[in-house]
Every structure is written in structure tokens, then in C-alpha cells.
Amino acid sequence: METSQSFIANVNQLVENLNLIIEMRDLFDVETVERLEELSNIDITLITADIKKGNYLGNRKIDIDLSLNNNSTTEHVSYSGAKLTLNDGTILDIDFVTLLEDGLTEVTLELTSHADIKNYIANHDSYIANVINTELTVEDAIGTTPQLIRFRDADGRASNIDRVELNAYAGNFIDSQPAYYWAKTTSALQTLANRVGDVIALGQRIDKIIALADKEDEIQYLYDTRQNIQTLHDNIQKIIDVEANLTNIDGVNSNKTNIDITANNKPNIDIVANDITSVKNVSDNMNTVLQVPAKTTQVIQIRDELIAINPKVVMIASNESASLSYDKNTGNYTLYMPQGLKGERGEAFDPDAVGTLANRSLYDAQGKDFSYLATDVQPSTIYFKRSDTAGDWDGGSPFGQGEKGEKGDTGVSITDISFTSTTDASGQAGQSGGTDTYTVTFSDTSTHTIQVYNGADMTNSSLVIDTVTNTTNVWSSQKVNNTINAKINDTTPASDKTYSSQKINELLSNMDTGDFMHSNTLGDVVIPANTNAAFINPVTFNSITVNDGAIVKLID
């Protein structure tokens, strides 16, 4: 009975959906059914996992969740650096370091937060210089989505980053070098769906894409020369300008000879360029410049006339004006010329070598302008090398004392030295311990003061009468006399005593100093009778024989 009711119920359900079943026959043709069968073979789990990765406004993204690489729930994992691999194979190694106060020593930073790691990477010089079309952000936690570091494509452009790796430094990390890439955190299906227009456009151009695939060598060449192509692109306007000025360029080519001459005269052109104001002044005064040849001719004529006049030249004071006078009785001209001002004293000239005229040949190989002074000729003669050629000397010129010069300016002498004041309370000059001031008066009425310190007088209290001897104490004559007498009367020798010459003479009066033995090692020694002998200690010998009347002394 239950089976009959179930069958009837199913029939009723089919009747209710009969129209829909008829429509489905028209909706699903053979091709559609084949596509549905293909979808049935797809692993829905993979599709679901891909869709869960999501995307950023249709663009790719690399999300870095630091918590996924941490086994601990109480401590952070710290990181010491990052490595970014770009799509052209370039690798950017970014170490998290800082400099100490000395500006030289680097220390490793242990970064633990998403913000610190993101900021260090984004501000690193190599990242700024190499990474393009990329936005790097920190995404705050929302709901169940944790905080993330996110690399993403800039709108409408693809980032040149392929892969990001972090270097774990300390903590309970899972992977010491976790890697992140686009496919790991971006849904390929969603990204493709958002670019369906681009996919359709590619489909419409599939023939051209296939044609490009057949030109692999040409494409590789374009890739290898991309830098040159970029340079051409950057200079496209200059290339257009060149094309527009081809006529002028042809003119330049036809004047290549003149251009070469200009290039060879670049130093002179630079001089003109640096003094362009003067050149402009010449241009503005061209009429006057054109008159120069005529004026020059007139000046030459005047010069020749002056030479023909042959005037007598008389030197006058430097503050007077030059003049020319004519004596009609003699027919002679006199030219009065003011004497020039006295110049500064020049530096003395020192020849490179000095010697006899015959020895000048020793310096024949010296370079141009080398000077040699021959002192064995009268007057002494200075010679100069006229060139680098060996032996190419000039004719020589007298050197040394010249003609007597003009009388010099009157000198200044001292006319008076007088006592002016003193620091001594007596007010008198030359007092013990006082400082006196004297005024010196010169012949030109100028004055100068000098100070003289008077040494303190010696007193008895300044003398040392104790037994201390050193380099600073001063002994009185009585102390010196007593000390000398004590040394003379001291007959007990000791190594720390000093004898006067008189005492030494007394001690050695009976000794023949010619018998001193200076050698430290002797053999068999014999002292003849009635003679003296002395040995300087230390001394060693095999044996010693002292005959009658002989005296032997050992000197320490």
C-alpha cells in the first residue's frame, strides 16, 4: 500500500513539473549536456578552496599572516629579513638591521609585527629602486580575517614581484623561511572572471598570438634589447626633431671640415664663451674696430717722426707731468719723463748649479731654462739653456754685483735711553728684585719702552752648610774648604768617597804609574825587586811573584 502511494505521489509530482521538463528539453542541447558532464568530473573541493582565497578588486594579492607560522599562543616569532624575487629573476635581499651610534656597526633588528615588517620593506632603498606596479599595505583584522601584510597589483597593472620569503630569527616558528606567492592567496577563478573581457579579447586575437609564438627568436631579440628600445622611446621627440631638421643636418655634413676646425679650436672657443660680454662689446663697437688699421698707420708715422727727432730724455720727479720742449737755437728736443714709483723688493735669484766654466759641460743634458753660474771668469757669468738640446747654452750675461745703486733712505738711530720707573718701593733703579722701565728715544722722535729685571742679592741664608749634596744647593767657600780638607785627610778608601787631586798625588807619590796593569786576565806575573805594581780589580792570573822591596796595590 505504501509503495502504491509513493508511486502515485511521484506521478503527481511529474505531472506538476511536466511543462518544466518539456522546457528543459529545449534548454539543454547536446553540447550543453557535454559541458555539464565535464563539470561533474571537476574536483569541487579544489574549486571551493580556490574561491575562498578571494582577490582584491579583481587584482592579484599576496597575503602574509604571521600567526600561521607560529606554534606558540603566548610568544611572537621574530624575523630578521626578507627576500623578494622579481619576474626578471632579480633577487632583493633585505636585511632588517640598524646602525649603532658610531655610524659603522650594524645590529640585527628582530621585527615581530605586520606593520614593522611592512614599513621596513617599503622604505628600503632596493625595494624603492626595483619594485614597480605594486601596492604594499597592512590590512587590519576584520571579523574572522586576521591582520595581514598585503602585496597587490596596482589598479590595471601587474606587479613585477613573483615571490616573497621571510627569514624567521627567533621564536617557536613552523618554517624558518616561509614563502608567499600569488597563487597561494589569490583565487585564480575570481581573477579570471573579473578579466573575462580581457580573455574574450585574447580569444579574438588568438590567430595573432599563434603568429607571435612562431616568431620566438624575434621576440627574444626584442626582450634582450629592451633597454635600447626604452631609450629610443624616451628620446622619441629628439628623433622627431632630427627628422624635421634633416636639411640642416645635411648642411652640417657639408661643412664637416669647418666643424673639425671648430672642434680643434675648442679651447679658444671656450675662452670666447667665458668672455662673451667682451665679444659683444667688440661687436657693438665694430665701427671703431674697423678704424684700428688706419689709426695704427698714424701711430706708426708718429713713432717714426719721434725717432727722427731723437730727443734728449731727462728724468723728472714722479709727481710731475711729462713734456716735450724745443730749442730753436740748437734745433734739439728735450723729453721730460717722470720717474716711476719704486717697486717692491724682488726675490733673490739662485742659479741651478755653480762652478767653473769648464764644468758647465757636465750639465749639457739639462732641460730648457736650466741656469749655470761660472765663477772663475770676471765678472761671474750666468748661462741659460735655450732648449732641451744638449749643450744649447746662450751667450751668458754678467752676474753678481751690479752698479752702485741710489742712496737709500736715512736710517733711524737711538738718541737717548733714560730710566722711567721701577717696581721697587725706593723708586731707585737697579734695586734687588725690582723691575725697572727704561724709555728709548729714536732720531725720528719715536719712543719705545723696555723692562729690566734686577736679580736678588746673595745672602748668607742662601748658602748651604749642611751635608746634603745635589745640583741645586749652593755652598759657601767655608763649606767647600772644609769638605776638601776632609777629603785630603781621609786615608780610608771607599767606593763612595771622592779625593781631591792633592790627596791622589799623596797616595800615588810612591807609585810608578807606568806599572798599572789594565788587563783583566793575566798569566804568571813577576814583580821585580824595589818596584811598584798596581792592578785594576777585577783581575785574575795563574801566579804572582813579589820580589824584595816591591810594592803591589789592587785598585777597586
PyMOL commands that set and color helices and strands:
alter all, ss='L'
color gray80, all
select helices_A, chain A and resi 2-16+18-27+30-40+44-53+66-69+114-122+125-130+182-185+188-194+196-204+206-213+216-224+226-234+236-244+246-254+256-264+266-274+276-284+286-290+292-309+358-363+460-462+477-489+501-507+513-515
alter helices_A, ss='H'
color red, helices_A
select strands_A, chain A and resi 61-64+78-86+91-95+97-99+106-108+134-139+148-153+161-170+179-181+312-316+323-327+332-338+353-355+371-374+381-384+397-398+414-422+435-442+447-453+516-517+524-527+532-536+543-546+551-555
alter strands_A, ss='S'
color yellow, strands_A
deselect
rebuild
show_as cartoon
